[in-house]
Amino acid sequence: MTETALLVGGGGREHAIARALTADSDCELYACASNRNPGIASLSAGFEQISETAAEDIVAYAADVGADVAVVGPESALEAGVADALDDAGVYTFGPKAEEARIETDKAFQRRFMEEEEIPGCPDFAVFEDVEAACEYIDEYDGDVAVKPAGLTGGKGVKVTGDQVTKEEAKEYLRESEYEEIVLEERLVGEEFTVQAFVANGEVHPTPAVQDHKRAYEGDEGPNTGGMGSYTDAAPQLPFMTADDYADAVDVLEATVEALPDYKGVLYGQFMLTAEGVKVIEFNARFGDPEAMNTLPVLETSFLDVVTAARDGEEIPRLEFAGKATVCKYAVPEGYPTDPDSGAKVTVDEENVGDALLFYASVDAREDGVYTTTSRSFAVVGVADSIEEAEKRAEEGLAAAGEGVRIRHDIGRPELVQKRIDHAAELRGE
């Protein structure tokens, strides 16, 4: 039976979701976003330009197209209550309501929740509303700290002493900010990784672990970004992880869902593999971007079947994956993330991508071509039996990239992956 699905969001993550949904011939897809993503539009029966946070307008569009189900991509929409509004209008939405989405949108709530519910992997933390009290804590804390605004910052608001900034610079950052609430945490040292899970009706179905690369420039240099690219291995765990590390991360997600029984959608755990084991950096209430572009292309189970089973209160189908490695590399505007060149025309030779997958992200399709916005432009994903081969396919696909974009070519390369393996071995004392 044909299901009419509405997708909210216009980034690379949402292009990957659109591709996964429409892989099922029973899906008739409609989409809405503030930018016209050409990749999503090409897969959709209809595309409307609507702000992702305009809940009433999105509900009206859902009614116009006769949506049976909806999938909400971006965190801003979840915070704005788009899932609540669609659910209230009778459109089952695969995405948490605003209250459950606080696991991402309110980092003070996130840490207090972990402490109260005894979720494993919680670092030392303190929450402040007074900037000077926070600065005093930084001075007195025996060690380095991560400075986190409690609200959403697009992955770019965190400052870490001893890594990105000095303690004096961290205090200056707080004094110049207008954050209403600040979370200070012990600095976690180790290797970062992500595990995302499909969640509904108390069930937790994890996907393969992913490692994102936040720094703007090769060699992990430069400012933090929304993510320059990422990779997965053919196994559920990454090369620097053990099967037990992956299992520990999944245990955290399961404990979290047990404490949030009404949660539905995707739960994303960002973890740090430390000398003391797996710790939680943060939770997100949706797919990662770029991580969705690694995991969804190798998902062999129908995404639509997952969503409709969740809606109907049925057992979610067992997730099957292709057992392939993936490497995703983003092409971003020159100057990203500090001073991106917005409004530049992007040339993408779609015929020259080869065996790689192309996902459009924060671009705007106009009558005379595709243009950059202030964020990441498009991603190319290689899929193969090994990370090394997947990286080569991604690079071959990047031949489609024209002028005016920048790429971190080192992501997924053997030298960088080996560096992660060596670091994890050092943490374990091997």
Secondary structure, DSSP 8 states (H G I E B T S, - for coil): --EEEEEE--SHHHHHHHHHHHTSTTEEEEEEESS--HHHHHH-SEEEE--TT-HHHHHHHHHHHT-SEEEE--HHHHHTTHHHHHHHTT-EEES--HHHHHHHH-HHHHHHHHHHTT-TT---EEEES-HHHHHHHHHHSSS-EEEEESS--TT---EEBTTTB-HHHHHHHHHH---S-EEEEE---SEEEEEEEEEETTEEEE---BEE--EEETTTEEEE-S-SEEEE-SSSS-TT--HHHHHHHHHHHHHHHHH-TT--EEEEEEEEEETTEEEEEEEESS--TTTHHHHGGGB-S-HHHHHHHHHHT-------B---EEEEEEEEETTTTTS--TT-EE-B-GGG-TTSEEEE-SEEEETTEEEE-SS--EEEEEEESSHHHHHHHHHHHGGGB-SSEEE-TTTT-HHHHHHHHHHHHHHTT-
